[in-house]
Amino acid sequence: MTVEAFAPAKINLTLHVTGQRADGYHLLDSLVVFADIGDRITVAVADERSLQVTGSMAAGVPVDDSNLMMQAAALMDPARGAALSLEKNLPPSSGIGGGSSDAAATLRALAELWGLPVPGTQDVLLLGADVPVCMSPSTQRMRGIGERLDGLPPLPDCAIVLINPGVSVATPAIFRAMGKRDNPAMPAELPTWDSVGDLAAWLKMQRNDLQPPAIRLEPVIGTVLEELSGTDPLYHAMSGSGATCYGLYSTDAEAEAAAGQLRSAHADWWVRAGRLLARCSDSEKASA
């Protein structure tokens, strides 16, 4: 028996850094969404735990216990074996939660395979701050260090383009490069957006506090944002700690045209067009 799961790209439409705990963990307030662009996970019963990686972004992905998928399987049941397979389509260390989404999809798939409940938030946090929000890929407000999650209504129908210029940004380095860490949070009550235009107008009043230090460390991120601006998106910004940036568009045709323009100008960049998910179903067809 095998079980498949989809690991969608996680996009931080906003990312407000609101403080830092005594143990060094940063406090965040973020509007998180997911796209129909992502990795594919397959799990099967086996005597031992193993991982095989394929796909366009497979190069350099570890297959030992340093991989979050292997750690997720051990968290689920350290005594059981499982044959894990990953079709890696998202660039690693890119600010769109690829490894965390892979781990969350592994937990969901193994829960189905083994007939077990998925671990709770506090246990899942052991795998990383982004894993809890990826357990239920839908529009959410993420606060604290990633453990405070509030589900939100689906966003207006929206197309998206993701761009990564081929650089990896180390999240700790971004935080070290920050100045002020006790920045304002998002409003206590988030509005309801009737259209993607309303959403874009609201996003322009919000922030990704990691974007300025990321651009200082990797100026090519600024270049990506300039190129994105030239495709006339409703809104564009960096996701997470980068280096992936995104643009929002009203229609699939506009997003596809923008993606084509960016690919033509920068053949070495990773560029994908897709849609925001109302809610991820592991069985749904998704673009790689």
Salt bridges, closest charged atoms under 4 A:
ASP23 OD2 - ARG21 NH2 2.64
ASP29 OD2 - ARG141 NH2 2.83
ASP39 OD2 - LYS88 NZ 2.70
ASP77 OD2 - ARG80 NE 2.95
ASP102 OD2 - LYS88 NZ 3.09
ASP130 OD2 - LYS10 NZ 3.60
ASP150 OD2 - ARG143 NH2 2.59
ASP157 OD1 - ARG275 NH2 2.60
ASP182 OD1 - LYS180 NZ 3.46
ASP209 OD1 - ARG207 NE 2.68
GLU227 OE1 - HIS266 NE2 3.16
ASP252 OD1 - ARG275 NH1 2.04
ASP282 OD1 - ARG108 NH2 2.89
